[in-house]
Amino acid sequence: MKANVFLRTYPTSKKKMRYYLVIRRRGCKDTTISLGQITKKQAEQQRVIVLSELLTGIYSPQTKLAPYIEEFRGPFLEWAKGNRSQGTYLLYVNNLKFVIRDFCNQRLHNITREQIENHLSRLSVSNRTKNIRLNTIRRLFTKAVDWGYLNKSPTDGIKQLKENSKGSRSLTPNELSHLLGIASPWQLSFIRVAIYTGLRRAELLNFKFKDIEWENERIEVIGKGSKKRYVYINADLKHELEFLSKHWPNPLYGNAWSKNVERYCLRTKEQMTYVFCLKDGQPIKKDLNSLRILFKKAKLDGVTLHGLRKTYCSLLARGNVHPKVAQLLMGHSDVRLTMDIYTEAQPDQLLDAVKQLPTLRNLQKSNLKLVNS
């Protein structure tokens, strides 16, 4: 036989057995592959796999045996759960379902850039959604490189696709007033907190009462990349949060199939953790369909839940808040993002601006004064 693979063991400092493979090929120096913390049965399976790859000519030398992508998903998600926000973690979970479906039964080092680009091109979604999928794949392979399974990521050189849309728009004051007028009690509380804090969707759904610093009049927020920031509380928001700390807004109120349902209930012990929660006190995980229905009912085209966050930033701009202050409150890494995307000038602001122009009569009077003098 031109090649063979042997299974060997060694004890760790804690006297636990670990497995490694010795690859022996005619005319070549023996190489080893660490298998890490696996069972003897799993180690023997890996030995058979590597031997098969050697004999078929598809084996790629690694100091660590690159796992199959479905095997690597577990350790990667475990890392993401402890190092990324819950919203990002759930995004990774959802995206990897589709990635693994396309790349199942392939080791990480066998997945190529061409395969990834073809995977993205087959998606019948917007470029923004494709970029989100690409970022998930890129992060997964970056960790594989960091952990020594790969020498280079196959996502290197793949560029982000151009996004034409800026996403949801903000609401005008008239639209916001109309929306609050037709909202159910639960929707009303949610919208008020959203437009007075500018929290992202995941930050709103994971908003806990313990995050509120009542004495300092601020909320501690753990945002993207586990970065901490503070959102400060005005009088209206304080009044709303104080009310919500004692009363639970019932999401079922107003539904056609739910009769004799109270608008608000006194909070139970289970409901004292999350500001917005289900009856059993668990955080809301599913999409907020009722808000999408509300936006449609209010005939607000181009507005989504994220539009409430943009509305918060636009309201700051209306109040002549300095852009740097708005950036810190929003949790943006670059002030240009705050200015270019989130701070939208509404038609009434443009109208007020042109009303500041002097009249022709005043200009003529000014010119006559200059001539006479």
Secondary structure, DSSP 4 states (H G I P E B T S, - for coil): --EEEEEEEEE-TTS-EEEEEEEEETTS--EEEEEES--HHHHHHHHHHHHHHHHHT-----SBPPPBHHHHHHHHHHHHHHHS-HHHHHHHHHHHHHHHHHHTT-BGGG--HHHHHHHHHT--S-HHHHHHHHHHHHHHHHHHHHTTS-SS-TTTTPPPPPP----PPPPPHHHHHHHHHH--HHHHHHHHHHHHH---HHHHHT-BGGGEETTTTEEEEE-GGG-EEEEE--HHHHHHHHHHTTEEE-TTTT-TT--S--SEEE--GGGGSBSSB-TTSPBP-S--HHHHHHHHHTT-TT--THHHHHHHHHHHHHTT--HHHHHHHHT-S-HHHIIIII-PPPHHHHHHHHHTSPPHHHHHHHHHHHHH-
